[in-house]
Amino acid sequence: MTLIWIVFIAVFISELFFNTWCRVQYVRVGYEISQEAERRERITTLQKNLRIELARLKSPDRISKIAKEELGLIIPDPDQIVIIK
């Protein structure tokens, strides 16, 4: 009879440890999911900001301004244009 009780208590304690381990894993995975969701949100925001920056950098007005002010380029006169056929 004592052996049966020892086995029963061992199984019960094992189940408690397993249940505790499962709960800890559940909480850990929940934290990881939360962290990855925050990381995804930061990356999405960064991507959006980079797309806005790219559009600003590709702006024809900005390119024209840099060409005129920094590079000293001007729009050619009509007599300076050569059409190649």
C-alpha positions, 0 to 999 in steps of 0.5 A: 500500500505504501508503494502505491502511495509513493507512486501516486505522490510521485506522479502528482508531483511530476504533473505539478512540475510539468504544469508549472513548466508549461505555464512558464513557457506559455508566459515566456512565449507571450512575452516574446510575441509581445516583443516581436509585435513591438519590433514589427511596429518599429520596423513598419514605422521606420519603413514608412519614414524611409519611403517618405524620405525617398519620395522627398529625395526623388522630388524633381524640385529638389533635384532641380534646385541642387543642379542649379545651386550646387552644380551650377547647371542651367537649362540649355538654350534652344540653340544649344540643343542638338537632336540626334536621329 
